Amino acid sequence: MLNLFNQQTLGAGTAGFRTTVNPDPNSPLDSLGLPTGYTKSSNFGQALSANSYPIPRTFRVAFGVRF
C-alpha cells in the first residue's frame, strides 16, 4: 500500500523541494573556522516544479497459490 493515510506531501517520484541553505557568517565557528549556523533561502521548502504533485493513494493486491 502506498500513501495509505492519503498524506498530501510531495513524493519521491516528483521533482522534490528547494533545500538551499547558506552559511551564517554571524554564527559561531567550528575548529576549522567554518560557520556552524545557516540561513534558509527565501524559496526553502517550496516545490521545484509546477508539475510536482502528491503521490495518489494506491492499493496493490496480489494473490497466489502454492502447491
BARO-838145 format. One record per residue: z, y, x of N, C-alpha, C in turn; residue in one letter. Coordinates in steps of 0.02 Angstrom, whole numbers. Atoms other than C-alpha are relative to their C-alpha. Layout:
// BARO-838145
+--------+--------+--------+--------+--------+--------+--------+--------+--------+------+
!    n_z !    n_y !    n_x !   ca_z !   ca_y !   ca_x !    c_z !    c_y !    c_x ! code !
+--------+--------+--------+--------+--------+--------+--------+--------+--------+------+
!      Z !      Y !      X !      Z !      Y !      X !      Z !      Y !      X !    a !
...
+--------+--------+--------+--------+--------+--------+--------+--------+--------+------+
// end
This chain:
// BARO-838145
+--------+--------+--------+--------+--------+--------+--------+--------+--------+------+
!    n_z !    n_y !    n_x !   ca_z !   ca_y !   ca_x !    c_z !    c_y !    c_x ! code !
+--------+--------+--------+--------+--------+--------+--------+--------+--------+------+
!      0 !    -59 !     42 !      0 !      0 !      0 !      0 !     62 !     45 !    m !
!      7 !    -61 !    -38 !    -48 !    169 !     66 !     19 !     58 !    -45 !    l !
!    -24 !    -57 !     39 !     38 !    328 !      5 !     32 !    -23 !    -66 !    n !
!    -33 !     30 !     58 !    148 !    228 !   -114 !     34 !     52 !    -45 !    l !
!    -37 !    -49 !     40 !    251 !    379 !   -169 !    -40 !     64 !    -11 !    f !
!     45 !    -56 !     12 !    100 !    497 !   -179 !     21 !     63 !     37 !    n !
!    -18 !    -57 !    -41 !    158 !    610 !    -38 !    -62 !     41 !     14 !    q !
!     58 !    -42 !     -4 !     40 !    759 !    -32 !     -7 !     37 !     66 !    q !
!     11 !    -31 !    -65 !     32 !    794 !    156 !    -66 !    -25 !     28 !    t !
!     62 !     21 !    -30 !   -122 !    782 !    264 !     11 !    -65 !     38 !    l !
!     -8 !     65 !    -30 !   -151 !    607 !    326 !    -35 !     -6 !     67 !    g !
!     28 !     12 !    -67 !   -207 !    531 !    490 !    -76 !      1 !     -1 !    a !
!     73 !      1 !      4 !   -387 !    517 !    428 !    -31 !     68 !     -7 !    g !
!     26 !    -67 !      8 !   -405 !    705 !    412 !     -1 !     36 !     67 !    t !
!      8 !    -38 !    -61 !   -434 !    841 !    539 !     67 !     15 !     34 !    a !
!    -65 !    -12 !    -30 !   -248 !    874 !    565 !     26 !     71 !    -10 !    g !
!    -33 !    -64 !      6 !   -140 !   1027 !    589 !     -8 !     40 !     64 !    f !
!     -2 !    -44 !    -59 !   -137 !   1177 !    707 !     70 !     -6 !     29 !    r !
!    -65 !     11 !    -33 !      1 !   1145 !    834 !      6 !     42 !     64 !    t !
!     -1 !    -41 !    -60 !    -24 !   1286 !    960 !     67 !     35 !      8 !    t !
!    -61 !    -35 !    -18 !    134 !   1348 !   1045 !    -10 !     33 !     69 !    v !
!      5 !    -36 !    -64 !    156 !   1470 !   1191 !     70 !      5 !     30 !    n !
!    -65 !     -8 !    -31 !    296 !   1482 !   1319 !     30 !     68 !    -16 !    p !
!    -35 !    -62 !     14 !    425 !   1614 !   1278 !     28 !     28 !     66 !    d !
!    -22 !    -25 !    -65 !    446 !   1722 !   1435 !     73 !     25 !      0 !    p !
!    -68 !    -25 !      4 !    616 !   1784 !   1371 !     52 !    -56 !     -4 !    n !
!    -46 !     56 !      4 !    692 !   1609 !   1361 !     26 !    -18 !     70 !    s !
!    -27 !     22 !    -65 !    800 !   1531 !   1499 !    -52 !    -42 !     38 !    p !
!     45 !     40 !    -42 !    707 !   1449 !   1644 !     32 !    -65 !     20 !    l !
!    -26 !     64 !    -24 !    724 !   1268 !   1696 !      2 !      0 !     77 !    d !
!     -8 !      4 !    -73 !    748 !   1206 !   1876 !    -65 !     14 !     37 !    s !
!     65 !    -13 !    -31 !    560 !   1228 !   1910 !    -23 !     72 !    -12 !    l !
!     18 !    -69 !     14 !    559 !   1408 !   1847 !    -45 !      8 !    -61 !    g !
!     41 !     -3 !     61 !    468 !   1367 !   1685 !     42 !     18 !    -60 !    l !
!    -39 !    -17 !     60 !    523 !   1442 !   1519 !     14 !    -62 !    -42 !    p !
!    -19 !     59 !     40 !    617 !   1317 !   1409 !    -12 !     11 !    -74 !    t !
!     12 !    -15 !     71 !    580 !   1404 !   1243 !    -74 !      9 !    -13 !    g !
!     70 !    -10 !     20 !    419 !   1427 !   1147 !     -4 !     43 !    -62 !    y !
!     14 !    -37 !     62 !    343 !   1533 !   1010 !    -60 !    -33 !    -34 !    t !
!     55 !     30 !     38 !    231 !   1464 !    873 !    -55 !     51 !    -11 !    k !
!     56 !    -44 !     15 !     58 !   1536 !    844 !      4 !     20 !    -73 !    s !
!     -2 !    -24 !     70 !     26 !   1631 !    682 !    -29 !    -52 !    -49 !    s !
!     30 !     51 !     44 !    -75 !   1482 !    613 !     36 !    -67 !      5 !    n !
!    -34 !     63 !    -12 !     52 !   1348 !    663 !     14 !    -36 !    -66 !    f !
!    -13 !     42 !     58 !     61 !   1206 !    535 !    -54 !      1 !    -53 !    g !
!     54 !     -3 !     49 !    -98 !   1252 !    441 !    -53 !    -53 !     15 !    q !
!     52 !     50 !     -9 !   -242 !   1130 !    415 !    -55 !     26 !     46 !    a !
!     54 !    -19 !    -45 !   -379 !   1132 !    548 !    -66 !     12 !    -37 !    l !
!     64 !     -3 !     34 !   -518 !   1114 !    421 !     11 !      9 !    -75 !    s !
!     -3 !     -7 !     73 !   -550 !   1165 !    241 !    -14 !    -67 !    -34 !    a !
!     15 !     66 !     27 !   -609 !    986 !    216 !     58 !    -49 !      5 !    n !
!    -59 !     43 !     -5 !   -436 !    916 !    253 !     28 !    -13 !    -70 !    s !
!    -26 !     18 !     65 !   -360 !    825 !    106 !     56 !    -51 !      8 !    y !
!    -51 !     52 !     -3 !   -208 !    718 !     68 !    -30 !    -69 !     -9 !    p !
!     23 !     69 !     10 !   -227 !    530 !     76 !     14 !    -19 !    -73 !    i !
!    -12 !     19 !     70 !   -251 !    469 !   -103 !     43 !    -63 !     -5 !    p !
!    -40 !     60 !     11 !   -137 !    337 !   -175 !    -46 !    -61 !     -1 !    r !
!     44 !     58 !     -7 !   -212 !    169 !   -129 !     41 !    -64 !     -5 !    t !
!    -30 !     66 !      5 !   -166 !     -9 !   -176 !    -52 !    -52 !     20 !    f !
!     45 !     54 !    -21 !   -246 !   -156 !    -86 !     36 !    -65 !    -14 !    r !
!    -31 !     64 !     18 !   -212 !   -329 !   -153 !    -46 !    -56 !     22 !    v !
!     38 !     59 !    -21 !   -268 !   -496 !    -81 !     38 !    -62 !    -22 !    a !
!    -30 !     64 !     19 !   -238 !   -671 !   -145 !    -35 !    -55 !     38 !    f !
!     30 !     56 !    -35 !   -268 !   -834 !    -56 !     34 !    -65 !    -19 !    g !
!    -26 !     66 !     14 !   -242 !  -1019 !    -74 !     -2 !    -40 !     65 !    v !
!     -2 !     42 !    -59 !   -186 !  -1135 !     67 !      1 !    -73 !    -19 !    r !
!      1 !     72 !     12 !   -220 !  -1320 !     74 !     39 !    -35 !     53 !    f !
+--------+--------+--------+--------+--------+--------+--------+--------+--------+------+
// end
